[in-house]
């Protein structure tokens, strides 16, 4: 396929714009994870740790349905 034909085909394929609510929800979710990761750090009394592990733990906790969290407690 010629370069011009590929470029024309790419222009014809429209990638949908993300909805504003999706972006806002994503930012809110990221803030929630950030706050929870900081809480995990504080629960360690500020002792050194792995911030990536804190982030992943926070993300996992927030992705766990509330009902499952209640059963664990």
N, C-alpha and C positions, 0 to 999 in steps of 0.2 A: 504494500500500500504506500502510495506516495505521501510525502510529508504534508503537502497541502491538503490532501484528502483526510489525513488523520486530524489535522488541526481543525478542519471544518466539522468533522464528526464530533470532536471534543466540544466545540462551541455549541453544537446542537443539543448535546446532553446537558441538561440543566440539573445542577445539584440544588436540592431544596434548601432554602435558608432555614436555619434553626429558629424555632419559635422563641419569642422573648421569654415566655414562662419557663421554657426548658432551660435557658441560660440562667435565669434567676433561681430556679430550683437547684440547679447544679452548684451555683455559688453558695446557696444556703446550706446545701449538703456538705460542701467542702468546709464551710465555717463550723458546722456541727462536728465534723471529724476532727478539725483542728482543736476545738475546745476540749473534746473528749481526750485527745492525745495529750494535751497539756494537763488534764486532770490525772491521767495515768502517771505522768511525770511527777506531779505533786504527791500522788499516793506513794511514790518511791522516796518521798521526802527530798526531792530534788537531786537524788543520787544520780551519778552518770548512768546512762543507758543508751539504747539504740533508738534514736528518734523514728527511724523507719519502722521498727517493730512496734513502737507506740502507735504510730499512724495506722499500721495494718490491724493492730488489735482494736483500736477505736473504730475503724471501718467495719470490722467483723462484728463488733458489739452492736453497732448501729444497724447493721444489715440483718441481725437476728430479730425475728418477730418478737414482739412484747410478750406474747403468750408463752413462748419457749423460754424467755428470760425469767418469767414468773415461776415456771416449773423447776428451773435450776435453783432458784433461791430458796 
